[in-house]
Amino acid sequence: MGNKLSGRFVAGMELADALRVAESVNKQGMFVTLDSLGESVSSAAEAHKAADVYHELLDSIRERHLDANISVKLTQMGLALDPELAEAIATNLTEHAKYTGNFVRIDMEDSPLTQVTLDIVRRVNERPDLRGAIGIVIQAYLYRSQADIEQLIADGIRVRLCKGAYKEPAEVAFPRKADVDANYIKLSQTLLESPIYHGLATHDEAMIAAAKSFAKKRDITPSRFEFQMLYGVRRDLQRKLVAEGYNVRVYIPFGREWYPYFMRRLAERPANVLFIAKNMLRK
């Protein structure tokens, strides 16, 4: 079961595996974002070691002419140890990305880390030489996300909008799926109307249909935004969107830390178990 899980949803154990899968996805007409899996680190040395993988990725992406960027979790860069360490590493990665003509997406984690993550991304983006080379993820189930998105748009920062996968208390997040869905649609429309190129991360066909309909009504061309989906999930829908002329980016995780990655996601939200089970049966 473990091998089947990792083979379906993870590109492989090594960086070379991720690059090979990225090339294959590119050939299918889709963009890629690469995520080197890992949990929170326990030392600065571990944080720098994790960052080294991303530096190697950035160089390899350029060398192989891949249409790919990177997705980075700040806890893997030492955020829990020292926010200044994580910010320095994120800044260094963004400098490297800018130099290679690439882009860094900072993933969002659970709600206690939302503000510090936003603050770091905004400070990095404030540097004139790095403006536009770093982006962030916003989770639609958080009450605060509307205000956060408005500020990010004002700052010129690219957003990936997702529903949110962490277990959060009702004090900070919508507990009902219907409310999360309604907020996702509302936030996606705010993003679509902005002049910035954003990503809508969802496998929910109702959310995709709502975005497509809104874009058509407002004469927003498909080139102004992209849909984002996980590697191995709804591959049929990914191909369909590409055939319809939409930009699609596939989020490709890789690395030996795939098992804790899956176990944490399954433990956080029981609905994730059903989600994975359904996609194991899809082609």
C-alpha positions in Angstrom: 0.0 0.0 0.0 2.9 2.4 0.9 4.6 1.9 -2.5 1.3 2.4 -4.3 0.5 5.6 -2.4 4.0 7.0 -3.0 4.1 6.0 -6.6 0.7 7.6 -7.3 1.0 10.9 -5.4 4.8 11.4 -5.0 7.2 11.8 -7.9 9.9 9.6 -6.2 12.5 9.6 -3.5 15.2 11.6 -5.3 15.6 15.0 -7.0 16.3 13.2 -10.3 12.9 11.5 -10.0 11.2 14.8 -9.6 12.9 16.3 -12.6 12.0 13.3 -14.8 8.3 13.6 -13.7 8.4 17.4 -14.2 9.6 16.9 -17.8 6.9 14.4 -18.5 4.2 16.7 -17.1 5.6 19.6 -19.2 5.3 17.5 -22.3 1.6 17.1 -21.5 1.2 20.9 -21.8 1.2 21.6 -18.0 3.4 23.7 -15.8 4.9 22.3 -12.6 5.8 23.4 -9.0 8.2 21.1 -7.1 8.0 20.5 -3.4 10.9 18.7 -1.5 9.0 17.0 1.3 10.1 17.4 4.9 8.8 18.2 8.4 10.0 20.9 10.8 13.8 20.8 11.2 15.6 20.6 14.6 18.7 22.6 13.7 20.0 25.4 11.5 22.2 22.9 9.7 19.1 20.8 8.8 17.4 24.0 7.5 20.3 24.8 5.3 20.5 21.2 4.0 16.8 21.4 3.1 17.4 24.7 1.3 20.3 23.2 -0.6 17.8 20.8 -2.4 15.8 23.8 -3.6 19.0 25.6 -4.8 19.9 22.4 -6.8 16.3 22.3 -8.1 16.5 25.9 -9.4 19.7 25.2 -11.2 18.4 22.0 -12.7 15.2 23.6 -13.8 17.2 26.2 -15.8 19.6 23.6 -17.2 16.8 21.4 -18.4 14.6 24.3 -19.6 11.7 23.1 -17.6 8.5 25.1 -17.1 8.6 24.7 -13.3 9.0 26.7 -10.1 9.4 25.7 -6.4 7.1 25.5 -3.4 8.7 25.9 0.0 7.5 25.5 3.6 9.1 27.9 6.0 9.0 25.3 8.9 11.4 23.2 6.8 13.6 26.3 6.5 13.8 26.7 10.3 10.8 28.9 11.1 10.0 27.2 14.4 13.7 27.5 15.5 14.3 31.1 14.4 12.1 33.2 12.2 15.1 35.3 11.1 16.8 32.1 9.9 13.8 31.1 7.8 13.5 34.6 6.4 17.2 34.7 5.5 16.9 31.3 3.7 13.7 32.4 1.9 15.4 35.6 0.8 18.4 33.6 -0.5 16.2 31.2 -2.4 14.3 34.1 -3.9 17.6 35.8 -5.0 18.6 32.5 -6.7 15.2 32.2 -8.3 15.3 35.8 -9.6 18.8 35.1 -11.0 17.6 32.0 -12.9 14.4 33.6 -14.1 12.3 31.6 -11.7 9.8 32.0 -8.9 9.4 30.9 -5.3 6.0 30.0 -3.8 5.9 30.0 0.0 3.4 27.4 1.2 1.0 28.3 4.0 0.9 26.1 7.0 -1.5 26.0 10.0 -3.1 29.2 11.3 -0.6 30.1 14.2 2.0 30.6 11.4 -0.2 32.6 9.0 0.9 36.1 10.1 4.6 35.4 10.4 4.6 33.7 6.9 2.8 36.7 5.4 5.2 39.1 7.1 8.2 37.3 5.7 6.9 37.1 2.2 5.9 40.8 2.2 9.3 41.9 3.4 11.1 39.8 0.8 8.8 41.2 -1.9 9.5 44.8 -0.8 13.1 44.5 -2.0 13.0 46.2 -5.5 15.3 43.6 -7.0 13.1 40.7 -5.8 9.6 42.1 -6.4 7.4 39.6 -8.1 9.8 36.7 -7.6 8.1 35.4 -4.4 4.5 34.4 -3.9 2.3 32.9 -1.2 -0.6 30.5 -0.5 -3.9 31.7 1.0 -6.4 29.3 2.5 -10.1 30.0 1.9 -11.4 28.5 5.1 -9.8 31.2 7.3 -12.0 34.2 8.1 -9.0 36.6 7.7 -8.3 35.6 4.1 -10.3 38.3 2.4 -8.3 41.0 4.1 -5.1 39.2 3.5 -5.8 38.9 -0.2 -6.7 42.5 -0.6 -3.3 43.5 1.0 -1.4 41.0 -1.1 -2.9 42.4 -4.3 -2.0 45.9 -3.2 1.6 44.6 -2.6 1.7 43.0 -6.1 2.2 39.5 -4.7 1.0 36.4 -6.6 -1.4 34.2 -4.6 -2.2 30.5 -4.8 -5.7 30.1 -3.4 -6.6 26.7 -1.8 -9.4 25.6 0.5 -7.1 24.6 3.3 -6.0 21.1 4.6 -5.2 21.7 8.3 -7.6 21.1 11.2 -8.5 24.5 12.5 -10.7 25.7 15.3 -14.1 27.5 14.6 -12.6 30.6 16.1 -10.4 31.2 13.0 -11.9 29.1 10.2 -15.3 28.3 8.7 -16.3 24.9 10.1 -18.9 24.2 7.3 -17.9 23.1 3.8 -20.6 25.2 2.2 -19.2 28.3 3.8 -15.6 27.4 2.8 -16.8 26.8 -0.8 -18.7 30.1 -0.9 -15.6 32.0 0.4 -13.4 30.2 -2.1 -15.6 31.4 -5.0 -15.6 35.0 -3.5 -11.9 35.1 -3.1 -11.2 33.5 -6.5 -13.2 36.3 -8.1 -11.2 39.0 -6.2 -8.0 37.4 -7.5 -9.3 37.0 -11.1 -10.2 40.7 -11.3 -6.7 41.8 -10.1 -4.0 42.5 -12.7 -1.7 39.9 -11.1 -1.2 36.3 -12.4 -2.7 34.0 -9.7 -3.3 30.3 -9.2 -6.5 28.6 -8.2 -5.7 25.4 -6.5 -8.7 23.0 -6.4 -9.9 19.6 -7.7 -13.5 20.6 -7.0 -15.3 20.8 -10.4 -17.9 23.2 -8.9 -15.1 25.7 -7.9 -13.5 25.3 -11.4 -16.8 25.9 -13.2 -17.5 29.0 -11.1 -14.1 30.4 -11.9 -14.4 29.7 -15.6 -17.9 31.2 -15.7 -16.8 34.4 -13.9 -13.8 34.8 -16.1 -15.9 34.5 -19.3 -18.4 37.0 -18.0 -15.7 39.5 -17.2 -13.7 38.9 -20.4 -10.7 37.6 -18.4 -8.7 35.5 -20.8 -7.3 32.1 -19.7 -3.8 33.3 -20.0 -4.3 35.6 -17.0 -4.5 32.9 -14.4 -3.9 29.1 -13.8 -5.6 26.2 -12.2 -3.4 24.1 -9.9 -3.8 20.5 -8.9 -1.8 17.8 -7.1 0.2 15.2 -8.9 -1.8 12.0 -9.3 -5.1 13.6 -8.5 -7.8 14.1 -11.1 -5.4 13.6 -14.0 -8.5 13.4 -16.3 -9.6 16.8 -15.3 -6.1 18.2 -15.7 -6.0 17.0 -19.3 -9.5 18.3 -20.0 -8.6 21.8 -18.8 -5.5 21.9 -20.9 -7.5 20.8 -23.9 -9.9 23.7 -23.3 -7.1 26.2 -23.4 -6.6 26.8 -19.6 -3.2 27.0 -17.9 -2.7 24.1 -15.4 0.2 23.7 -12.9 0.8 20.4 -11.2 2.1 20.4 -7.7 4.7 17.6 -7.5 6.1 16.5 -4.1 9.1 14.3 -3.9 11.5 12.9 -1.3 12.0 10.3 1.4 9.8 12.2 3.8 6.6 11.2 1.9 5.3 9.0 4.7 5.0 11.6 7.5 3.7 14.0 4.8 0.8 11.6 4.1 0.2 10.6 7.7 0.0 14.2 8.9 -2.5 15.1 6.2 -4.6 12.1 7.0 -4.6 12.7 10.7 -5.4 16.4 10.4 -8.6 15.9 8.4 -10.5 12.6 8.1 -12.0 13.8 4.8 -8.5 13.5 3.3 -8.7 9.7 3.7 -11.8 9.5 1.4 -10.2 12.0 -1.0 -7.1 9.9 -1.5 -9.1 6.6 -1.6 -11.3 8.0 -4.5 -8.2 9.1 -6.4 -6.5 5.8 -6.0 -9.4 4.3 -8.1 -9.2 7.0 -10.8 -7.2 6.7 -14.0 
